[in-house]
Amino acid sequence: MSRLPPLHSFAEIPQPSGALLSELRRATGVEAISISPQDRVAASRDMWPKGILLRRKGLMPRPPDAVLYPKDTEEVSRILRFASERSIPVVPVGGRSGVLGALVPMRPHGLALDTRRLSQIHPPDRERLEVTAGAGAIGLDLERMLRSEGFTLGHAPASISGSTVGGWIATRSAGQHSSRYGKIEDMVVEAECVLGTGEVVRPSRPVPGTDWLEIFAGSEGSLAVITEATFRIWPAPEIAIGSAWRFPDLEHGVQALREIFQAGYRPSVARLYDPLDSLLALWPSGESEVPTPPPGMRELQPREARPAPLRMLWNLALRQPGILNRLAGVRRSVLLVLLHEGERWEAEAEARAVAEVCARCEGRDLGEGPAQRWLRRRWDVSRNFPLVFELGGWVDTLEVAIGWSGVLRLYQAVRQAVSPHAFCMAHLSHAYPDGCSIYFTFLGAAEDVDLGIEQYDATWAAALAAARKEGATISHHHGVGLQKAEALAEELGEKGVEVLRALLRACDPVGVLSPEKWKT
């Protein structure tokens, strides 16, 4: 169960005085400051599903007393010097697309430091193949600029239209093309960071000894505020070839995925859907297009016009989630979606070689159609998440990672642990020669919000306990936030927490940056 600060109704939130605004402007030199209730509340919340459920009850943590919008690194430095001198907590805020509660203020009378004015994007360096952008730059704006110049960052998370590049680094983000281009910590070569003291540091690569830049990646605003970063870029691919394969079961699909990457091939996208997620991935868009339902699903469908997949899953999850979970044992076939990018000769050669691996693992070629459908609809799931809450339910995701030898055990263990509490499906992605990530989706009812929160907490506790027992890391690319803070401490162990505590003291001796988020 995640830790929470005291909760209040909106009516109980006090309004700061105008004197605070004047003092902040005088002390920091920042002109863009807001003390409006709407801006303060917005700066204290991200897309954390538990926070959404709490808001349905009319409850929220006390928001910051003010939101500051610095325009450059110097203003960020002045804000943090001011806060450190007065022991005022500061929570850095970016695109607010996180899903783990990292923006929740744990202490009252704090400040929010919104980075979105730090949004300058510089032209790419064509010789060094690098690009520099402010931490508040929106990811989609950066990628569009690069594409217009013939380049790509190769980083396309589901949140790309609203997340910031600083937030990517702070959470160790992974895009949907990570198997070819890497995660964000593989792309960043230099960063400008402001420590809790207000001191500005610029860690870069390559560097002898300990990689200081690596320390700030994943720090979630607890060690420093990232203000600017330089990234490695690539020539935009000449072509992208999609393919899709159906395997008789998850075991054969995992074998194919492992052999593909251990043979040295690097499809930019490789997503293996479990039986239930495969059904959704193959379902045509549009209400009138209805595929033949799998065995075990026919009797569950109404005789009238079939609903869309999301609505049908919602109805079943609300009434009989156990039936949906058991369907994984009835419908065994799974879907692998692949995308091969690069110069034409490279992509075509890789597609042919990977096809041989898939055929050897008893895969059946489905052609390019499912891959093209995935490209068209790849943002739909996250965009549809709010609908579940509107219908009186909750939905959340958990991304863990493990070596190949533990993938199937981990998948089964988490599904079994979660099944009594919520509907669960999953896909495998972000694959590498040594292992991959498993991305679980949980769906539950919350018409009674108190029972929904109880079910939500039980689901998360069961899933994280099962993942830790199987030796998985508790986060691959979403970060830690409040939701995983206790699990992080367990994974790091006593010595790891001691090292983290020492880093916090060195970078933020007063403890003003996102205090009490991590269990140290």
Summary of the structure (lengths in Angstrom):
residues: 520
radius of gyration: 23.3
end to end distance: 16.7
largest distance: 72.0
contacts: 1824
relative contact order: 0.13
helix: 40%
strand: 21%
